C-alpha cells in the first residue's frame, strides 16, 4: 500500500494551478482532471477555485479510491466527483452526468506515484516484478503477453516508435529467440536481456532498458492513441474561455499535444490570402508560449519533473462547426480502431495506418 502521506510532489504544481484557476473563478465552474492519480493537482485546483467542482477520472481503481480518501480528508468531497474510466472516455463520462460543457480540462500524462512506487505492477525497471504494466488491471493485454505473442517485426516497431530505441531490431530478435526456452515473466529477465544486447559504448544515461520499458507501457495501455482521441474530445467540451492544460513527459506525447494545439492557433486559410475571414481566425490562444519546463530547483526537489513539458491553450472564440465535426470524427475513428483491435497484437499498427490515410 502506498504511503499517501509521503507521496511525491505534483509536477509544476504552481504553474498548473495558475493556468487552471482563472477559468474556474465563477459560480458553478466545472473542471475535469482526466488523469487523477492521487489527486495532488486536483486538490490544489479545488482549493484555488472555491466555487468549482471537479470530475476526477482514472482507470486505476486503487488510485481512484486513495484519491477519494484524500479529498475527504481535505474537506473537498462535496465538490469532487470520482469516475473510474480511461481518459479517452471523457465524452461519455460527461454525457452520463448531464454535463455539456466544462471550464477546464487537465491531463498529467506521467505515471502516478502509485504506479511507480508499487513494485508489483512492473512499471519500473528498478525492481523485479511481474511483467504487467497495466494501468487498468481489468484489461487482458499485459507486457508479458506482448513479449510472448508479438512477432519480431511488431516488437521492433513498438521499441522503435514508442521507445526510440536504436537497438530495437537486435532486442526484438533476442526476445523471439529466447522466449520459447525461457518465457519472459519478470522485469529482471527483460532487464538482463537488454543488458546483454545493448553495447556498452552506445548506452543512454541510466538503465539501458528504460526505452524498452517505456515502449511496452505505451503499447499495453494504448497511451498515444488514447491521448490523440482525448484532446479533440476535450476541445469540443470546453466553454469559450475554457482551458486545456497538459503535462507530457516524453517527446511522442509532447509532439501529439503540440500538433493538436497548433490546429487552433493558426489561421485556417490558404497561404497568401489577402483577407482572413473572421471564421478562419484562430480559436485557441497560447497560454504558455510554447512549453514550460521545470527549472533546476524543481528538478532537484522532484526528479520526476526533469522531462516535463507543460502546454496550455484557451478557447478564445466558439470553435467553428467544421472543426467540431473534424474533432468528433478524429476521436470516434481512433476509438473505433481501439475497440476493434484491443485484443490483437496488431492493434497499434492498424491505428497508425488509419492516421496515415487521414494525413
C-alpha positions in Angstrom: 0.0 0.0 0.0 1.3 3.5 -0.9 2.1 5.8 2.0 -0.2 8.6 0.8 1.2 11.0 3.5 4.6 10.8 1.8 3.7 10.8 -1.9 5.9 12.7 -4.3 5.1 16.3 -5.2 2.9 17.0 -8.2 5.0 18.3 -11.1 4.9 22.0 -11.8 2.0 22.4 -9.4 2.1 26.2 -9.1 2.2 26.6 -12.9 -0.7 24.2 -13.4 -2.8 26.0 -10.7 -2.1 29.4 -12.3 -3.2 28.1 -15.7 -6.3 26.3 -14.5 -7.7 28.7 -11.8 -8.6 31.7 -14.0 -11.1 29.6 -15.9 -12.7 28.4 -12.7 -13.3 31.6 -10.9 -17.1 31.8 -11.3 -20.1 30.1 -9.9 -20.8 26.5 -11.0 -17.5 26.2 -12.7 -16.5 22.6 -13.6 -13.1 21.2 -14.2 -12.2 17.7 -15.4 -8.9 16.1 -14.4 -8.6 13.2 -16.9 -5.6 11.7 -15.1 -6.5 12.0 -11.4 -3.8 9.7 -9.9 -3.5 10.5 -6.2 -5.2 13.9 -6.7 -2.3 16.1 -5.9 -3.1 18.6 -8.7 -6.8 18.3 -8.3 -6.7 19.2 -4.6 -4.8 22.3 -5.4 -7.2 23.2 -8.1 -10.2 23.0 -5.8 -8.5 25.0 -3.1 -7.6 27.7 -5.6 -11.1 27.8 -7.0 -13.6 27.5 -4.2 -16.7 27.8 -6.4 -15.6 25.0 -8.7 -16.5 21.3 -8.8 -14.1 18.7 -10.3 -14.6 15.5 -12.1 -11.6 13.2 -11.4 -11.1 10.4 -13.9 -8.8 7.5 -13.5 -8.6 4.0 -15.0 -6.7 2.7 -11.9 -9.3 1.8 -9.3 -6.8 1.7 -6.5 -5.6 5.2 -7.3 -9.2 6.4 -7.5 -10.0 5.1 -4.1 -6.9 6.7 -2.5 -7.7 10.0 -4.2 -11.2 9.9 -2.9 -10.0 9.4 0.6 -7.6 12.3 0.3 -10.4 14.6 -0.9 -12.5 13.6 2.1 -9.6 14.4 4.5 -9.1 17.8 2.8 -12.8 18.6 3.2 -13.3 18.7 -0.6 -15.5 15.7 -1.1 -18.7 17.7 -1.7 -17.1 19.3 -4.8 -15.4 16.2 -6.1 -16.9 13.5 -8.5 -14.7 10.4 -8.8 -15.1 8.4 -12.0 -13.5 5.0 -12.9 -12.8 5.3 -16.6 -10.0 5.7 -19.1 -9.4 9.3 -20.0 -10.4 8.8 -23.6 -13.9 8.2 -22.3 -14.2 11.8 -21.4 -17.2 12.4 -23.7 -19.2 9.5 -22.2 -18.3 10.5 -18.7 -19.7 14.0 -19.2 -22.7 12.8 -21.1 -23.6 10.3 -18.4 -23.6 13.1 -15.8 -25.7 15.5 -18.0 -22.7 17.9 -18.5 -22.5 19.6 -21.9 -19.5 21.9 -21.4 -16.7 22.3 -18.8 -14.4 25.2 -18.0 -11.1 23.5 -17.8 -9.6 20.1 -18.7 -6.3 18.9 -17.1 -4.1 16.0 -18.1 -0.9 14.9 -16.4 0.4 12.1 -18.7 3.1 10.8 -16.4 2.9 7.7 -14.3 1.3 8.3 -10.9 3.3 7.9 -7.7 1.1 4.9 -7.0 2.1 3.1 -10.3 5.8 4.0 -9.9 6.2 3.3 -6.2 4.2 0.0 -6.1 6.8 -2.6 -7.1 4.4 -5.4 -8.0 3.0 -3.6 -11.1 6.1 -4.0 -13.3 6.3 -0.3 -14.4 9.8 0.2 -13.0 13.0 -1.5 -14.2 14.5 -0.8 -10.8 12.6 -3.6 -9.1 11.9 -7.2 -10.0 8.2 -7.7 -10.6 5.8 -9.4 -12.9 5.7 -8.0 -16.5 2.3 -6.5 -16.1 2.3 -2.7 -16.7 -1.5 -2.3 -16.9 -2.9 0.9 -15.5 -6.3 -0.8 -15.6 -5.8 -4.3 -14.2 -9.1 -5.5 -15.7 -7.8 -5.3 -19.3 -6.4 -8.5 -20.8 -3.2 -7.2 -22.5 -0.1 -7.2 -20.4 3.6 -6.7 -21.1 4.2 -10.4 -20.6 1.6 -11.2 -23.2 3.2 -8.8 -25.7 6.6 -10.4 -25.2 5.1 -13.8 -25.6 2.9 -13.3 -28.7 4.1 -10.3 -30.8 6.3 -11.3 -33.8 9.7 -9.8 -34.2 8.5 -7.1 -36.7 5.9 -5.9 -34.2 8.3 -5.8 -31.3 10.8 -3.8 -33.5 8.0 -1.3 -34.4 6.9 -0.6 -30.8 10.5 -0.4 -29.4 11.5 2.0 -32.2 8.3 4.1 -32.4 7.4 4.3 -28.7 10.8 3.9 -27.1 13.0 5.5 -29.8 15.4 2.6 -29.1 18.2 2.4 -31.7 18.8 -1.3 -31.0 15.2 -2.3 -31.5 15.9 -4.9 -34.1 18.6 -6.7 -32.0 16.5 -6.6 -28.8 13.4 -8.0 -30.6 15.3 -10.8 -32.3 16.8 -11.8 -28.9 13.4 -11.9 -27.3 11.9 -14.1 -30.0 14.9 -16.4 -30.0 14.8 -16.9 -26.2 11.1 -16.9 -25.3 10.3 -20.5 -26.3 13.0 -21.8 -23.9 12.5 -19.1 -21.2 9.2 -17.2 -21.3 9.5 -13.6 -20.1 7.5 -13.2 -16.9 9.5 -10.7 -14.8 11.1 -7.3 -15.2 14.5 -8.8 -14.2 14.5 -11.2 -17.1 13.9 -8.3 -19.6 16.5 -6.2 -17.9 19.1 -8.9 -18.2 18.4 -9.5 -21.9 18.6 -5.8 -22.8 21.8 -5.5 -20.8 23.3 -8.3 -22.8 22.2 -6.9 -26.2 22.9 -3.2 -26.0 26.6 -2.4 -26.4 28.2 -0.6 -23.5 29.6 2.1 -25.8 26.1 3.0 -27.1 24.0 3.2 -23.9 22.0 6.2 -22.8 22.4 7.6 -19.4 20.7 5.4 -16.8 19.3 1.9 -17.2 19.7 0.6 -20.8 16.3 -1.0 -20.6 14.4 2.2 -19.9 13.4 2.8 -23.5 12.1 -0.7 -23.9 10.0 -0.4 -20.7 8.6 2.9 -21.9 7.6 1.3 -25.2 5.9 -1.7 -23.6 4.0 0.5 -21.2 2.7 2.7 -24.0 1.7 -0.3 -26.0 0.0 -2.1 -23.1 -2.1 0.9 -22.2 -2.6 2.4 -25.7 -1.4 5.7 -24.3 -0.7 7.6 -27.5 -4.0 6.6 -29.2 -5.9 7.5 -26.0 -4.2 10.9 -25.9 -4.9 11.6 -29.6 -8.5 10.7 -29.0 -9.0 12.6 -25.8 -7.6 16.0 -26.9 -10.3 16.7 -29.5 -13.0 15.5 -27.0 -11.7 18.0 -24.5 -11.7 20.9 -27.0 -15.3 20.2 -28.1 -16.4 20.2 -24.4 -14.8 23.5 -23.4 -16.7 26.7 -23.0 -15.4 29.8 -24.7 -12.7 31.0 -22.2 -12.2 27.4 -21.1 -8.6 26.0 -20.8 -6.9 22.8 -21.8 -3.7 22.2 -19.7 -1.5 19.2 -20.5 1.8 17.9 -18.9 3.8 15.5 -21.1 6.9 13.5 -20.2 8.4 12.2 -23.4 8.7 13.5 -26.9 6.0 11.4 -28.5 3.4 12.7 -26.1 4.6 16.3 -26.4 4.5 16.1 -30.2 0.9 14.8 -30.1 -0.2 17.7 -27.8 1.8 20.4 -29.7 0.4 19.2 -33.0 -3.2 19.2 -31.8 -3.0 22.6 -30.2 -1.4 24.1 -33.3 -4.5 23.4 -35.3 -6.4 26.1 -33.3 -3.5 28.5 -33.1 -3.1 29.3 -36.8 -5.4 30.9 -39.4 -7.4 28.4 -41.4 -6.9 29.8 -44.9 -4.5 29.1 -47.8 -1.2 30.8 -47.7 -1.1 34.3 -49.2 -4.9 35.0 -48.9 -5.1 38.9 -48.6 -8.1 39.0 -46.3 -8.7 36.5 -43.5 -12.4 35.9 -42.8 -13.4 36.1 -39.1 -14.4 32.4 -39.2 -10.9 31.5 -40.2 -9.2 33.2 -37.3 -7.5 31.1 -34.6 -9.8 29.7 -32.0 -7.1 28.9 -29.4 -4.8 31.3 -27.5 -1.4 30.0 -26.5 -1.1 30.5 -22.7 2.4 29.0 -22.3 4.1 30.4 -25.4 5.5 27.0 -26.2 6.2 24.6 -23.4 7.0 25.3 -19.7 9.8 23.2 -18.3 10.9 22.5 -14.8 13.8 24.7 -13.5 16.8 23.3 -11.8 15.3 23.9 -8.3 12.2 21.8 -9.1 14.2 19.1 -10.7 16.4 18.9 -7.6 13.4 18.7 -5.3 11.4 16.4 -7.6 13.5 14.4 -10.1 10.4 13.2 -11.9 9.9 16.7 -13.3 13.1 16.6 -15.4 11.4 15.7 -18.6 8.1 17.5 -18.2 6.7 19.8 -20.9 3.6 21.8 -19.9 1.4 23.3 -22.6 -1.9 25.1 -22.3 -4.4 26.9 -24.6 -7.6 28.8 -24.0 -10.6 28.6 -26.3 -10.7 32.2 -27.5 -13.9 32.0 -29.5 -16.5 29.4 -30.4 -14.8 26.6 -32.2 -16.2 26.6 -35.8 -18.6 23.8 -36.6 -16.3 22.3 -39.3 -13.6 21.9 -36.7 -16.0 20.4 -34.1 -17.1 17.9 -36.7 -13.4 17.1 -37.5 -12.6 16.7 -33.8 -15.6 14.4 -33.3 -14.6 12.2 -36.3 -11.0 12.0 -35.2 -11.9 10.9 -31.7 -14.6 8.5 -32.9 -12.3 7.0 -35.5 -9.5 6.3 -33.0 -12.0 4.8 -30.5 -13.4 2.5 -33.2 -10.0 1.2 -34.0 -9.2 0.5 -30.3 -12.5 -1.3 -29.8 -11.9 -3.5 -32.9 -8.3 -4.2 -32.2 -7.9 -4.0 -28.4 -7.2 -7.7 -28.0 -5.0 -8.2 -31.0 -1.2 -7.8 -31.3 -1.5 -5.6 -34.3 -3.8 -3.0 -32.7 -1.3 -0.1 -32.7 -0.2 -0.9 -36.3 -3.8 -0.7 -37.6 -4.3 2.6 -35.8 -1.1 4.0 -37.4 -2.3 3.1 -40.8 -5.6 5.0 -40.3 -3.6 8.0 -39.2 -1.5 7.8 -42.4 -4.5 7.6 -44.6 -6.0 10.7 -43.0 -2.8 12.6 -43.3 
